[in-house]
């Protein structure tokens, strides 16, 4: 098919052929669903067609523009040579090759997914690198699924015949031709960047496999909106999880197991509400409560309200995050999944079934809801919220739709709704939730670019040495106003509040610049009824401990998987925490910190005597070093085995 002569014929040809690629991808998706219907049929009626279509187009856009990027450039280069017949034959050939690869991968995966339950990723090549019988298996499956082969041939022929070619002649005057081609290439470049990333706004990270969960109800259904080229491209070069096989499984389970049997001691389970506040970048360094010995006891910090709340809450001597990014904090806090090697969000294991706190409590009759004031879908939070069992999601869309609040006027211009109004929305929206409920909110204002609302600029001016301080003061005040509003609600005294941070941020003190110091975040549990103990307990707490601790407090009696520990269980070893930092696992046990590179211990420090981690004690305490090494190896091995085998739930 050939377009008539026009200055825009090349651009029109590109758009027409991209539309053809979209149709091909959508038809292969239909074939995928049909071939795997038994996987989707039980819950098909619960899916929403509009969301499926939106998600499918989003992921197809990313894959199609990745595959066709070179072809687009060749089609729109502002050069006369590209209008020659041989050039257009070259472009057509390239288009057919890359899109045939895409449709072939989708159709082949329609078969292979029957055995894996998910879209194939780049790890396929390493998984079968040493297999010599793949050719035989391939040809057997080709004959068994001859109808998919016929569909592939038909789609190839359709692309061959329906491919749109520009007229092949440069229009006059030539200056107009060059201007049009340059503008067309610029326009398509911008469009391609947005399509590859999955959106244009600054609040959107490049989409990954885990974002597919935003459009479906179960991890298995994510395969519907995904496509195989996208899954392959997004996981290429990623280090997959792998079982390190440090020890026999029996020894590993004896040292460490993430299986929790549930709290059998409480005969009458509690129906208290759970409210979890994950505060952006709210490092422990910024508080006065945890740092009352700094500067000779004169340090006051920047969080007067949080300090007052800590004085009436339960907390621990050492409290750590399990990751360094926002996308690490949510799985750690709400599903007891730490970040090892790669953020859980960004790995293929994000499609695993998981025991999230919301999911477990929803089965007990809780209403569950997640709140985040950014654009819906931002950061992959909406997708993970659905994956981990949250029934409702409240984002910027829902905030803007509530006439009681300021809507778009409360947008900070970069990331999200300012913390103060959004936390007021959060407190108010919980009045509409049937009790008992479990909710979580992720704040946004204490973040780069370190701005606060105009009305507060004179109240919280910039302070030396960190621009972050004014944001922390603003967010702390937003928390004060949240609790003031919450305290007037009928559900307040029947609620357990948890406050922590997703990760740390800018730091001004060396103590919080060490390899463990950069993970230091507040963790507090506040029960306004006074039924939960208060004070600072000895021991070590980490984000992944929050979920099992809350389940223990509620008297949850069923078994579940959580990599953390119940901090209040009598039989619990309270003195350990683990995180991963630039290729090094950091394992705290009591006063000691072991650094482990995946093969061997590289350092050992006494945090009580040497908080700055200056004196490496490796080799001086062989028994302690051996015990800590075995402990961290057991945690890593258990984590890797369960991630790679989709063994994160007990059913």
Secondary structure, DSSP 8 states (H G I E B T S, - for coil): -B--S-TTHHHHHHHHHHHHHHHHHHHHHHHHHHHTHHHHGGGGGGS-HHHHHHHHHHHHHHHHHHHTHHHHHHHH-S-GGGGSHHHHHHHHHHHHHHHHHHHHHHHHHHHHHHHHSS---THHHHHTTT-S-HHHHHHHHHHHTHHHHHHHHHHHHHHHHH--B--SS--SSHHHHHHHHHHHHHHHHHHHHHHHHT-SSTT-----GGGGGGGSSSGGGHHHH--HHHHHHHHTT---------S-HHHHHHH---EE----S-SS----EEEEEEETT-BGGG-SGGGTTGGGGT---S-HHHHHHHTTSEEEEEEE-S-SSHHHHHHHHHH-----SS-GGGSGGGGS----HHHHHHTTT-EEEEEE-BSTTGGGHHHHHHHTT-SEEE-HHHHHH-TTS-GGGGB-SSSBB-HHHHHHHHHHHGGGS-SSEEEEEE--SSSTT----GGGTTTS---SS-THHHHHHHHHHHHHHHHHHHTTSTTGGGEEEEEEES------SGGGTSTTGGGBB-EEEEETTS-S--EEEEEEEETTHHHHHHHHHHT--S-EE-SS--TT-TT---SEEEEEETTEEEEEETTEEEEE-SSSEEEEEETTT-TT-----TTT-HHHHHHHHHHHHHHHHHHHHHHHTT-----
